[in-house]
């Protein structure tokens, strides 16, 4: 909850916005971290990270790159390449 004019306001973000906020720091983030932050611990379905990456690319006009973790080939690392952009605060 964030205070707004003396009133606590809950900000609800969709999965695409959560992914953008996470990646907006320009650092690499792993599949497990994205699952935890974007989808939450109560998510029971198949997480479609690649679909959210595509959505974020289109919505925010950014480049998001990914590659396999060198030591754990089932884990991918994602990074947003966005010069001169400020990270969003959750």
C-alpha positions as CSV (number, residue, x, y, z in Angstrom):
1,X,0.0,0.0,0.0
2,X,1.2,3.5,-0.8
3,X,-0.1,6.6,0.8
4,X,-1.9,9.0,-1.5
5,X,-3.3,12.2,0.0
6,X,-3.4,10.6,3.4
7,X,-5.2,7.5,2.1
8,X,-3.5,4.1,1.7
9,X,-3.8,3.1,-2.0
10,X,-3.0,-0.4,-3.2
11,X,-1.4,-0.4,-6.6
12,X,-2.3,-3.4,-8.7
13,X,0.1,-4.3,-11.5
14,X,-0.5,-6.9,-14.2
15,X,2.2,-9.5,-15.0
16,X,3.6,-7.5,-17.9
17,X,4.0,-4.4,-15.7
18,X,5.6,-6.5,-12.9
19,X,8.1,-8.0,-15.4
20,X,8.9,-4.5,-16.7
21,X,9.4,-3.2,-13.2
22,X,11.7,-6.1,-12.3
23,X,13.8,-5.8,-15.4
24,X,14.0,-2.1,-15.5
25,X,17.1,-2.0,-13.3
26,X,19.1,-3.3,-16.3
27,X,20.4,-6.4,-14.3
28,X,20.0,-10.0,-15.2
29,X,17.1,-11.8,-13.5
30,X,16.7,-15.6,-13.4
31,X,13.7,-17.7,-14.3
32,X,13.1,-18.6,-10.6
33,X,13.2,-15.0,-9.5
34,X,10.8,-13.9,-12.3
35,X,8.4,-16.7,-11.3
36,X,8.4,-15.5,-7.7
37,X,8.1,-11.8,-8.4
38,X,5.9,-11.7,-11.4
39,X,3.6,-14.8,-10.9
40,X,3.8,-15.2,-7.1
41,X,4.0,-18.2,-4.9
42,X,0.3,-19.0,-5.3
43,X,0.5,-19.4,-9.1
44,X,-0.6,-22.9,-10.1
45,X,-0.5,-22.7,-13.9
46,X,2.3,-22.8,-16.4
47,X,4.2,-19.5,-16.3
48,X,4.6,-18.1,-19.8
49,X,7.6,-15.8,-19.3
50,X,8.3,-15.6,-23.0
51,X,4.8,-14.3,-23.6
52,X,5.2,-11.6,-21.0
53,X,8.6,-10.7,-22.4
54,X,6.9,-10.2,-25.8
55,X,4.2,-8.1,-24.3
56,X,6.7,-5.9,-22.5
57,X,8.7,-5.4,-25.7
58,X,5.6,-4.3,-27.5
59,X,4.1,-2.1,-24.7
60,X,7.3,-0.4,-23.5
61,X,9.3,-0.5,-26.8
62,X,12.3,-2.1,-25.1
63,X,14.8,-4.8,-25.9
64,X,14.8,-7.8,-23.5
65,X,17.5,-10.4,-24.1
66,X,17.8,-13.8,-22.6
67,X,20.3,-16.7,-22.5
68,X,20.7,-20.0,-20.6
69,X,22.4,-19.9,-17.3
70,X,25.9,-21.3,-17.9
71,X,25.8,-23.7,-15.0
72,X,22.1,-24.5,-15.0
73,X,20.8,-25.1,-18.5
74,X,17.1,-25.3,-17.4
75,X,17.3,-21.7,-16.1
76,X,17.3,-18.7,-18.3
77,X,18.6,-15.2,-17.5
78,X,16.7,-12.1,-18.7
79,X,18.0,-8.6,-19.0
80,X,16.4,-5.4,-20.3
81,X,18.6,-3.2,-22.5
82,X,17.2,0.3,-21.9
83,X,19.5,3.3,-22.0
84,X,18.5,6.3,-20.0
85,X,15.4,4.7,-18.4
86,X,14.7,5.0,-14.7
87,X,13.7,1.8,-12.8
88,X,10.1,1.6,-11.6
89,X,9.4,1.3,-7.9
90,X,7.1,-1.5,-6.8
